[in-house]
Amino acid sequence: MERKLTVDHAHGIHVRPSVAIAEISASFVSEVRLEVAEHSADARNVMEILALEVTHSTVVTVIAEGEDAEQVLDALQELFAQNFGL
């Protein structure tokens, strides 16, 4: 399953949003990846997420595979919608 999510936070995905993404992803069984252009990152790995260098207005494809894929996508969609709680 996958969803395309837009980063609305003015500073993009920096350390705190990366940690939030990783924590949510790690709380589910499904494997989760983030894709931006031709680059991808394990959504449980803060350093890989930061390496994507995601800026404001970037569309991120979130891919989840596993028994709770829809739930993890819902949780990450909510996190993005809340500007990562910042």
C-alpha positions in Angstrom: 0.0 0.0 0.0 1.2 3.5 -0.6 0.1 7.1 0.0 1.5 10.4 -1.3 1.8 13.0 1.4 2.8 16.6 1.1 5.2 18.2 3.6 3.5 21.4 4.7 6.0 22.3 7.5 8.0 25.4 6.5 11.3 23.7 7.4 10.6 20.4 5.8 11.5 17.2 7.5 14.3 17.9 9.9 15.4 16.1 13.1 12.2 16.3 15.2 9.9 15.3 12.3 12.3 12.5 11.4 12.3 11.1 15.0 8.5 11.3 15.0 8.2 9.4 11.7 10.7 6.8 12.9 8.9 6.3 16.3 5.5 5.9 14.6 6.9 3.5 12.0 8.6 1.4 14.7 5.4 1.0 16.6 3.9 -1.1 13.8 4.8 -4.5 12.4 4.8 -3.4 8.7 7.9 -2.4 6.8 7.7 1.3 5.9 9.7 3.2 3.4 9.7 6.9 2.3 10.4 7.8 -1.3 11.3 11.1 -2.7 12.2 11.3 -6.4 14.6 8.4 -6.9 15.7 8.1 -3.3 14.2 6.0 -0.5 14.6 5.6 3.2 13.7 3.1 5.9 11.0 5.0 7.9 12.4 3.6 11.1 15.9 5.1 10.5 16.3 8.8 11.4 19.6 9.2 9.5 18.1 7.7 6.3 15.1 10.0 6.6 17.3 13.0 7.1 19.4 12.0 4.1 16.4 12.5 1.8 16.7 16.3 2.5 12.9 16.8 2.3 11.9 20.4 2.0 8.6 22.3 2.3 6.0 21.3 -0.3 7.8 18.1 -1.2 5.5 15.1 -2.0 6.7 12.0 -0.2 5.5 8.6 -1.2 5.0 6.4 1.9 5.0 2.7 1.2 3.9 0.1 3.8 3.9 -3.6 3.5 2.6 -5.9 6.2 -0.4 -6.8 8.3 -1.0 -3.3 9.7 0.0 -1.4 6.6 -3.2 0.7 6.4 -2.9 1.6 10.1 0.7 2.8 9.8 -0.2 4.8 6.7 -3.1 6.4 8.6 -0.9 7.3 11.5 1.8 8.9 9.3 -0.8 10.7 7.3 -2.1 12.2 10.5 1.4 13.2 11.6 2.0 15.0 8.3 -1.4 16.7 8.6 -0.4 18.0 12.0 2.9 19.3 10.7 4.7 16.7 12.8 3.3 18.2 16.0 5.4 21.3 15.7 
